Amino acid sequence: MPLALLFPGQNSRYPAMLEKMLSHDRANEEVMEQASDTLGRDLRTHFRADNPSIFDHNRDVQIAVFLANHMHWQSLERAGVRSEYSAGLSLGEYNHLVHIGALDFEDALRILTVRGDAYESAPRGMMAAVYPLSADDVQAVVDKVDRNEELAIGMWNTPQQYVLSGERTAVEAAVRQVEEELYAQCSVVDHRLPMHSPLFWGVGEKLRPVLEAVPWRPPVRPYLPNVEGDFVCDPEPADFVAALACHPWKPVRWRESMERLSAAAVGLVVVEAGPKAVLTRFFSKRWLNPRRYCTDSEDGSGLNIEKISQELAGAPSGIANVS
């Protein structure tokens, strides 16, 4: 039974997510201490649920979600659940890189600090999810509204759900067209950051020298980057640098990633390892319908790690040929 961990992105957050993991599993205290020592900050104090400034800076958003994802994964492993596959949506790709052995935990934190600061100084805009629509319909909206590379499909999540990203007035014009002409639904994903759009090209360039300085290692598990939507076999350090430098401004190919993963691992079981339960809700009987679990609840009220471990611990897993 092949098993894959899915790590969510930065919008899967809520203030109490780290405190919950610290109280759930005392071993997570070491993770928090290690992260604090690496960054020279008292992260436990900052990431208290009652801190009104907990997510004021994008750097803290990225570090918090990365740490929460990591704690969910580590708690699963300590409960006996191990996976030979993984993938991460947007920010979650950094958890994926740590899971496959290509990137150290400490280096990921250092990169995300720079990445988060670069997001803060990048151009402003917005992101909005649109559904249920076909890719052709969404692309037609972008082609009609966009004039100066101010609008893009930033995330290809499922065959019927996409995220528009770009300059605010362009996204708002696209949303109006989607609602009034195509009678589809829209919801704002981010009110100020046009992630995965050409407006974030400069973020990638700021990251490049930091990425080039990282001591990348050959992964011990399959590498499935967002920008490709497919496995990259025998990646070199330059491959990681290129993918992650493009990552902030190129689209997330989540649909293609899940389709490729499902094709490579017949009978796949997926476990969303992180706060909330966003990624497991993408699956459906009309698209991909794997056996699936989430370690957190949709509203963050409870954890499912023990239940998952009871059903999956000790289950055999293996890596198919992904070449």
C-alpha positions as CSV (number, residue, x, y, z in Angstrom):
1,M,0.0,0.0,0.0
2,P,1.9,3.1,-1.2
3,L,1.5,6.0,1.2
4,A,2.0,9.8,0.5
5,L,2.2,12.7,2.9
6,L,0.7,15.9,1.6
7,F,1.9,19.2,3.2
8,P,-0.4,22.2,3.0
9,G,0.6,25.8,2.2
10,Q,0.6,29.0,4.2
11,N,-3.2,29.7,4.1
12,S,-3.8,26.6,6.1
13,R,-3.1,28.4,9.4
14,Y,-4.7,29.4,12.6
15,P,-3.2,30.9,15.8
16,A,-3.3,27.8,18.1
17,M,-1.9,25.3,15.6
18,L,1.6,25.1,17.1
19,E,0.5,25.2,20.7
20,K,-1.8,22.3,20.0
21,M,1.1,20.2,18.5
22,L,3.3,21.1,21.5
23,S,0.7,19.9,23.9
24,H,-0.1,16.8,21.8
25,D,3.4,15.4,21.6
26,R,6.2,16.5,24.0
27,A,8.8,15.6,21.4
28,N,7.7,18.6,19.4
29,E,9.2,20.8,22.1
30,E,12.6,19.8,20.7
31,V,11.5,20.9,17.2
32,M,10.5,24.3,18.5
33,E,13.8,24.6,20.5
34,Q,15.8,23.6,17.5
35,A,14.0,26.1,15.3
36,S,14.5,28.9,17.9
37,D,18.2,28.2,18.1
38,T,18.6,28.1,14.4
39,L,16.9,31.5,13.9
40,G,18.0,33.1,17.1
41,R,14.5,33.9,18.2
42,D,12.1,32.8,20.9
43,L,9.6,31.2,18.6
44,R,7.5,29.6,21.3
45,T,6.8,33.0,22.9
46,H,6.0,34.6,19.5
47,F,3.8,31.7,18.3
48,R,1.4,31.8,21.3
49,A,-2.2,31.8,20.2
50,D,-2.9,34.9,22.3
51,N,-0.2,37.0,20.5
52,P,-2.2,39.5,18.4
53,S,0.8,40.0,16.1
54,I,1.4,36.3,15.5
55,F,1.0,36.5,11.7
56,D,1.6,40.2,11.1
57,H,4.7,39.4,9.0
58,N,4.8,36.8,6.2
59,R,8.1,35.5,7.5
60,D,6.2,34.3,10.6
61,V,3.4,32.9,8.6
62,Q,5.8,30.8,6.5
63,I,7.9,29.6,9.5
64,A,4.8,28.8,11.5
65,V,3.1,26.6,8.8
66,F,6.4,24.9,8.0
67,L,6.9,24.1,11.7
68,A,3.3,22.9,12.1
69,N,3.6,20.6,9.0
70,H,6.9,19.3,10.3
71,M,5.4,18.5,13.7
72,H,2.4,16.7,12.2
73,W,4.8,14.6,10.1
74,Q,7.1,13.8,13.0
75,S,4.2,12.9,15.2
76,L,3.0,10.5,12.6
77,E,6.4,8.8,12.3
78,R,6.6,8.5,16.1
79,A,3.2,6.8,15.9
80,G,4.5,4.3,13.4
81,V,3.3,5.9,10.1
82,R,6.0,6.3,7.5
83,S,5.7,7.3,3.9
84,E,7.8,6.8,0.8
85,Y,6.1,9.6,-1.1
86,S,5.2,13.2,-0.4
87,A,4.3,16.4,-2.0
88,G,3.7,20.0,-0.8
89,L,1.4,22.7,-2.0
90,S,3.3,26.0,-2.4
91,L,5.1,26.6,1.0
92,G,4.5,22.9,1.7
93,E,7.1,22.0,-0.9
94,Y,9.8,22.9,1.7
95,N,8.4,20.2,4.0
96,H,8.4,17.9,1.0
97,L,12.1,18.7,0.4
98,V,13.0,17.9,4.0
99,H,10.9,14.7,3.9
100,I,12.7,13.4,0.8
101,G,16.1,14.2,2.3
102,A,17.2,16.9,-0.1
103,L,17.1,19.8,2.4
104,D,18.1,20.1,6.1
105,F,15.4,21.3,8.5
106,E,17.6,24.2,9.6
107,D,18.4,25.3,6.0
108,A,14.7,25.3,5.2
109,L,14.0,27.7,8.1
110,R,16.8,30.0,6.9
111,I,15.5,30.0,3.4
112,L,11.9,30.7,4.5
113,T,13.0,33.6,6.6
114,V,14.5,35.3,3.5
115,R,11.5,34.1,1.4
116,G,9.0,35.6,3.9
117,D,10.9,38.9,4.1
118,A,11.0,39.1,0.3
119,Y,7.2,38.5,0.1
120,E,6.7,41.5,2.4
121,S,8.6,43.8,0.0
122,A,7.1,42.4,-3.2
123,P,4.3,44.1,-5.2
124,R,0.8,43.9,-3.7
125,G,-2.2,42.3,-5.3
126,M,-4.6,39.5,-4.4
127,M,-5.6,35.9,-5.0
128,A,-9.1,34.4,-5.6
129,A,-10.2,30.8,-6.1
130,V,-12.7,30.2,-8.8
131,Y,-14.9,27.1,-9.2
132,P,-16.4,25.0,-10.7
133,L,-14.8,25.9,-14.0
134,S,-12.8,24.2,-16.7
135,A,-9.2,25.2,-17.4
136,D,-10.2,26.6,-20.8
137,D,-12.9,28.8,-19.2
138,V,-10.5,30.2,-16.6
139,Q,-7.8,30.8,-19.2
140,A,-10.3,32.6,-21.4
141,V,-11.1,34.9,-18.5
142,V,-7.4,35.6,-18.0
143,D,-6.9,36.3,-21.7
144,K,-9.8,38.7,-21.7
145,V,-8.8,40.7,-18.6
146,D,-5.1,40.6,-18.6
147,R,-3.2,43.4,-20.5
148,N,0.3,43.7,-19.0
149,E,1.0,40.3,-17.3
150,E,-0.9,41.5,-14.3
151,L,-3.1,38.4,-14.0
152,A,-2.4,34.7,-14.1
153,I,-3.7,31.3,-13.1
154,G,-1.5,31.0,-10.0
155,M,-2.7,27.5,-8.9
156,W,-4.1,24.6,-10.8
157,N,-5.7,22.7,-7.9
158,T,-8.2,20.3,-9.5
159,P,-9.9,20.0,-12.9
160,Q,-12.5,22.4,-11.6
161,Q,-10.8,24.7,-9.1
162,Y,-8.2,27.3,-9.9
163,V,-6.7,30.3,-8.2
164,L,-6.3,33.6,-10.0
165,S,-3.4,35.8,-8.9
166,G,-2.2,39.2,-9.8
167,E,-2.8,42.9,-9.6
168,R,-5.9,43.7,-7.5
169,T,-8.0,45.4,-10.1
170,A,-7.2,42.7,-12.6
171,V,-8.3,39.9,-10.2
172,E,-11.4,41.8,-9.2
173,A,-12.4,42.2,-12.9
174,A,-11.8,38.5,-13.5
175,V,-13.9,37.6,-10.5
176,R,-16.8,39.8,-11.7
177,Q,-16.7,38.1,-15.1
178,V,-16.6,34.6,-13.5
179,E,-19.6,35.4,-11.3
180,E,-21.7,37.4,-13.7
181,E,-21.0,35.7,-17.0
182,L,-20.0,32.1,-16.1
183,Y,-22.2,31.9,-12.9
184,A,-19.4,30.3,-10.9
185,Q,-18.2,30.8,-7.4
186,C,-15.3,32.8,-6.1
187,S,-13.5,33.2,-2.8
188,V,-10.6,35.3,-1.8
189,V,-7.5,33.3,-0.9
190,D,-5.2,36.2,-0.1
191,H,-6.1,39.9,0.2
192,R,-2.7,41.4,-0.5
193,L,-0.1,38.9,-1.9
194,P,-0.2,37.9,-5.6
195,M,1.8,34.7,-5.0
196,H,2.5,32.5,-8.0
197,S,2.0,35.3,-10.5
198,P,4.6,37.2,-12.6
199,L,4.4,40.1,-10.1
200,F,6.4,37.9,-7.7
201,W,9.3,37.4,-10.2
202,G,11.6,39.6,-8.0
203,V,11.0,37.3,-5.0
204,G,12.6,34.4,-6.9
205,E,15.6,36.5,-7.8
206,K,16.2,37.5,-4.2
207,L,16.0,33.9,-3.2
208,R,18.4,32.6,-5.9
209,P,21.7,33.4,-4.1
210,V,20.4,31.9,-0.8
211,L,19.3,28.7,-2.6
212,E,22.6,28.5,-4.4
213,A,24.4,28.5,-1.0
214,V,22.5,25.6,0.4
215,P,24.3,22.2,0.6
216,W,21.6,20.2,-1.4
217,R,21.7,16.4,-1.1
218,P,20.5,13.7,-3.5
219,P,17.0,12.8,-2.3
220,V,16.2,9.4,-0.9
221,R,12.6,9.6,-2.0
222,P,10.9,10.9,-5.2
223,Y,11.1,14.6,-5.9
224,L,7.8,16.1,-7.1
225,P,8.1,19.9,-7.6
226,N,5.1,22.2,-7.9
227,V,6.4,24.0,-11.0
228,E,6.8,20.8,-13.0
229,G,3.8,18.8,-11.8
230,D,5.9,15.7,-12.5
231,F,8.7,13.7,-10.9
232,V,12.3,14.9,-11.5
233,C,14.6,11.9,-11.5
234,D,18.2,12.2,-10.1
235,P,17.9,15.9,-9.5
236,E,21.1,18.0,-9.1
237,P,21.5,21.0,-6.8
238,A,20.9,23.2,-9.9
239,D,17.5,21.6,-10.4
240,F,16.4,22.5,-6.8
241,V,17.7,26.1,-7.2
242,A,15.9,26.5,-10.5
243,A,12.6,25.1,-9.3
244,L,12.5,27.1,-6.1
245,A,13.7,30.4,-7.7
246,C,10.7,30.1,-10.1
247,H,8.4,28.8,-7.4
248,P,7.1,32.2,-6.0
249,W,6.0,33.5,-9.5
250,K,5.2,30.4,-11.5
251,P,1.9,28.5,-11.1
252,V,1.5,25.6,-8.7
253,R,0.7,22.5,-10.8
254,W,-1.1,20.6,-8.0
255,R,-3.6,18.8,-10.3
256,E,-0.8,17.4,-12.4
257,S,1.2,16.5,-9.4
258,M,-1.6,14.5,-7.9
259,E,-2.4,12.8,-11.2
260,R,1.3,11.8,-11.7
261,L,1.6,10.6,-8.1
262,S,-1.6,8.5,-8.4
263,A,-0.3,7.0,-11.7
264,A,3.1,6.1,-10.1
265,A,1.6,4.6,-7.0
266,V,-1.4,2.4,-7.7
267,G,-3.7,2.0,-4.7
268,L,-2.3,5.2,-3.2
269,V,-3.3,6.3,0.3
270,V,-2.7,10.0,1.2
271,V,-2.4,11.7,4.5
272,E,-2.5,15.4,4.8
273,A,0.1,16.3,7.4
274,G,-0.5,19.8,8.6
275,P,-3.0,22.3,10.0
276,K,-6.6,22.2,8.8
277,A,-7.8,19.9,6.1
278,V,-7.6,21.7,2.8
279,L,-5.8,19.3,0.4
280,T,-7.9,16.2,1.2
281,R,-11.0,18.2,0.2
282,F,-9.6,18.7,-3.3
283,F,-10.1,15.0,-4.1
284,S,-13.5,13.8,-5.5
285,K,-15.2,10.8,-7.1
286,R,-15.2,12.7,-10.4
287,W,-11.5,13.2,-10.4
288,L,-9.1,11.3,-8.1
289,N,-10.6,9.4,-5.1
290,P,-7.8,7.8,-3.1
291,R,-8.2,6.6,0.5
292,R,-7.3,9.7,2.4
293,Y,-6.8,11.0,5.9
294,C,-6.0,14.4,7.5
295,T,-4.0,14.7,10.7
296,D,-6.0,17.9,11.7
297,S,-9.7,18.7,11.6
298,E,-11.1,21.3,9.2
299,D,-11.6,23.9,12.0
300,G,-8.5,23.0,14.0
301,S,-10.6,21.6,16.9
302,G,-9.0,18.2,17.1
303,L,-6.2,15.8,15.9
304,N,-6.5,12.5,14.1
305,I,-3.0,11.2,14.5
306,E,-3.7,8.3,16.8
307,K,-6.7,7.2,14.6
308,I,-4.5,7.3,11.5
309,S,-1.7,5.3,13.2
310,Q,-4.1,2.6,14.3
311,E,-5.2,2.1,10.7
312,L,-2.0,2.6,8.8
313,A,1.0,1.9,11.2
314,G,3.1,-1.0,9.9
315,A,1.4,-1.0,6.5
316,P,3.9,-1.9,3.7
317,S,5.0,0.8,1.3
318,G,7.3,1.1,-1.6
319,I,8.5,3.3,-4.4
320,A,7.4,2.6,-7.9
321,N,9.5,3.4,-11.0
322,V,8.9,7.1,-11.6
323,S,11.2,7.6,-14.5
